Amino acid sequence: MMTGQIIASVLTFLALLNWRIVRSRPRWVRLASSVGLFALLTVTMAFTLGSPLDPAFSQEAPADRIWQQINGALWWLLAARLIVEVTTDALMSRRFSGEGRLFSDLLAGFIYLTALFTIVGTVFALPIGGLVATSGVIAIVLGLALQNTLADVFAGIAVGIERPYTIGDRVWLDGPIEGEVVQINWRSVQIRTAGNDIATVPNSVVARSRIINRSNPTTRRSDVVHVPCDAAVAPGRAVELIHRAILLCPHILPAPAPSVALIRIGKRSNHYDVAFSVGHSDLLRQTKSTLLAEVLRQFRFVETGAASSSAAREASGAGRGPSSRQGLCDIPLFEALSPEVQAKLEKKLVLRMLEPGQILFSEGDTEASLFIVAAGVLEVSRHTGDSVSSVGRISVGDYIGEIGMLTGVPHAASVTALTASTVFELRKGDVAPLLVEQPELLRILEVSARRGQAILDRSVAASIGKEVVTSGQLLERMRAFFHLHRTERMDAPSR
């Protein structure tokens, strides 16, 4: 008997030590070691005391009896601990993964409380009726003192059963509070907001709030932007321009397809709603800003004194000259030139009308021309191995090809019209006579070209020339291309 008690005590100590040693080990290692030690302890207790549910303690030596009762009590605690470990792993895996420790904590408390009453009644043979009655009184007192906390606990149980969100979901609550759920516990839910703050919302408040889960069933987020427009612009034309602006927003998803609807007609302005979707809530704010900026950009060139009317007149007339609102002075490449020089270059511009799918120029072409977009949307793409990747899109007010016009290097990308587009072309042969007449213009153009390539709004169009000619080589390549030699007059400071 004494040997069995010593073995039981050793196994109990090893089981207690095992909790600390294998805590960081994989789940199957923790469970296997815990089950193995508990099984050995149970077998030892069965040979020593009989069934743990009805143990036969020694009646001869009080010291032995107390030792046996301690081992029996520890057996029940180990059994409760093993049950808690198994149920916690089950609740925290797969379907319940990320739910926090609300259910596991409540269940663990119930299991340990049951084990405590069992130890009192079975191991120490004490009446538990009085203990239960006393516990009931204590529970009533604690319930009155902790009404709000208990309300949070039971609300958390209700919310957990309904499962409107999990950890990692982006949710919106009345308040309003919006952000990512980072923790769910027995009293509250913690949400990381867009400002990287942690909002702790009691479960009782969550249970009474409207909840919108932005991540379920998908992270896709849809929204509507309201756009007013001058009533002088025909609705069909306005819808076309807004669709062009949509094409210039890279984060707007093609499916579900964005839509534009005329919602109100007024004497001075008409109003449109633009519905679109993005892949994630984090992209929504940036996309709305980009969309409004692109809509404004398109509307600047509508038929009320804008580029489109001018382009139409040019298409039916002489076919030369830019729009009244989009002169060369608006292009960083030519902004430093005198008005007289700009006027001469404007007369050299050639109008080109492109249909959707038509190529403006291809990658590798050596056409030495600058292209100014007066209307429409064009896509810039380049070959990457065996595939073609999109660099981006350009539209009204953009220009492309200045490096090719100034240095003659092949185009590093292809440009294709996505919509009906109007483009003005300025050829190298039209610029060369001015540079021969005024060589100092070469340095002005070189400085303007470098500045134009650094402008953020031109990142797409400028990127096709950055890899071909570096800023240190640009001036020398320009001199060689236009067959201009270094002269004192050319190197004079620019105005």
KARARA-V498389 format. One record per backbone hydrogen bond with DSSP energy under -0.5 kcal/mol. CO is the residue of the C=O (numbers start at 0). NH is the residue of the N-H. If there is no record, write none. Layout:
co nh
CO NH
CO NH
This chain:
co nh
0 4
1 5
2 6
3 7
4 8
5 9
6 10
7 11
8 12
9 13
10 14
11 15
12 16
13 17
14 18
15 19
16 19
16 20
17 21
21 24
25 29
26 30
27 31
28 32
29 33
30 34
31 35
32 36
33 37
34 38
35 39
36 40
37 41
38 42
39 43
40 44
41 45
42 46
43 47
44 48
44 49
45 49
48 55
50 53
51 54
54 56
59 61
60 64
61 65
62 66
63 67
64 68
65 69
66 70
67 71
68 72
69 73
70 74
71 75
72 76
73 77
74 78
75 79
76 80
77 81
78 82
79 83
80 84
81 85
82 86
83 87
84 88
85 89
86 90
87 91
89 92
92 95
93 96
95 98
97 166
100 104
101 105
102 106
103 107
104 108
105 109
106 110
107 111
108 112
109 113
110 114
111 115
112 116
113 117
114 118
115 119
116 120
117 121
117 122
118 122
118 123
119 125
127 131
128 132
129 133
130 134
131 135
132 136
133 137
134 138
135 139
136 140
137 141
138 142
139 143
140 144
141 145
143 146
145 149
146 150
147 151
148 152
149 153
150 154
151 155
152 156
153 157
154 158
155 159
156 160
157 161
158 162
158 163
165 168
168 170
168 180
169 213
169 214
170 178
171 211
172 175
172 176
176 172
177 193
178 170
179 191
180 167
182 189
183 100
186 202
187 184
188 200
189 181
189 182
190 192
190 198
191 179
192 195
196 192
196 198
197 199
198 190
198 200
199 201
200 188
201 204
201 205
202 206
203 207
204 208
205 208
209 173
210 212
211 171
211 213
212 215
220 277
222 275
224 273
226 271
228 269
229 232
231 233
233 237
234 238
235 239
236 240
237 241
238 242
239 243
240 244
241 245
242 246
243 247
244 247
245 248
247 249
248 251
258 274
260 262
260 272
263 270
267 230
268 265
269 228
270 262
270 263
271 226
272 260
272 274
273 224
274 258
275 222
276 252
277 220
279 282
280 283
280 284
282 286
283 287
284 288
285 289
286 290
287 291
288 292
289 293
290 294
291 295
292 296
293 297
294 298
295 299
297 300
298 301
300 307
301 305
302 304
305 309
306 310
307 311
308 312
309 313
310 314
311 315
312 316
313 318
318 350
326 329
327 330
329 331
330 333
330 334
333 336
337 341
338 342
339 343
340 344
341 345
342 346
344 347
344 348
345 348
348 320
349 424
351 353
351 422
353 420
354 357
357 416
360 414
361 364
364 410
365 367
366 368
367 427
369 425
370 372
370 399
371 373
371 423
372 396
374 421
375 395
376 417
376 418
377 393
378 380
378 415
379 390
379 391
380 413
381 388
383 386
386 383
386 388
388 381
391 379
393 377
394 397
397 372
399 370
400 404
401 405
402 406
402 408
403 407
410 363
413 380
414 359
414 360
415 378
416 356
420 353
421 373
421 374
422 351
423 371
424 349
424 426
425 369
426 429
426 430
427 430
427 431
428 432
430 433
430 434
431 435
432 436
433 437
437 440
438 441
439 443
440 444
441 445
442 446
443 447
444 448
445 449
446 450
447 451
448 452
449 453
450 453
450 454
451 454
454 457
455 458
457 461
458 462
459 463
460 463
461 464
461 465
462 466
464 467
464 468
469 472
469 473
470 474
472 476
473 477
474 478
475 479
476 480
477 481
478 483
479 482
486 490
488 491
